[in-house]
Amino acid sequence: MAMAEQKNDKPQRPTPAPRQRGGWLSKIAPGVRGAFAKRETPENLWVKCPETGEMIYRPDLEAALWVTPSGHHMRIGAAQRLSITFDDGKYEPIVAPVAPDDPLKFTGDKPYADQLKAARKAHNQQDAMAIGYGHIQGQPAVVVVQNFLFLGGSLGVGAGEAFIKAAQEAVKRQVPFVIFTASGGARMQEGTLSLMQMARTTLAVNEVKAAGLPYVVVLTDPTTGGVLASYAMLGDVHLAEPNATIGFSGRRVIEQTIRETLPAAFQKSEFLVERGMVDKVATRAEMPAVLASILKTLMMGRERLPSAA
């Protein structure tokens, strides 16, 4: 009992005061911590180069048009492409007709309808193609951009409708038609309906050419499958970004079929220039000037309709 009483008589340590949030910076400069809230710091401030693995400061990469120091042209979205192509980033968006969603009620690992919904929310566009009308260094043109980030830029009914609408607008306005391709091919979730777009887009290209208007294709990474087998190879002029993969079947499939090892640069844009499949390779920064020069030359001597001015 005496021992217990002695223990109870031992002085108690004072309870420490609650720690102030914000530390020393909040004490000397109240409010500073709130000005640098964590939510205002971008999570992706550094971007890894897919080619070299180098970490690149995002603002620097954006200023370089998403071209890394090694020269690798990263894939970009439709809005970015239209913005860097047209003068001062200004253009008139053209809305494509709305196509039926999930016509075959396709379900694989994930329902196709859910895939469409997620892609539309992520990229703020109806389908894999976006259309704009504006001027490229003073030259008017209708430009359609295939967004590889939207379900691999695959060609389905929605993309087919957008392409046809863009071609019709070019004829209506009497201006050149330009497309930036980027696709893994036809959209398997739409089966034969997707393959039908190859014929429909080819007929739309024929209408542009019948009107005496230029059709210029810019091949970006990657352009493959049914897209390459249709409108991507029907241009009056074919341009390409550096080191873009351009081909119908994949390299591995071809090697297994012919049982030979293909050249290291096989299906790359520079390789295809040497063999006449592509007319010129131009960097992303050079592309507007190259396009403007080609469009001006191809439209030389042609009178535009008053309604298209």
Disulfide bonds with the S-S distance in Angstrom:
none
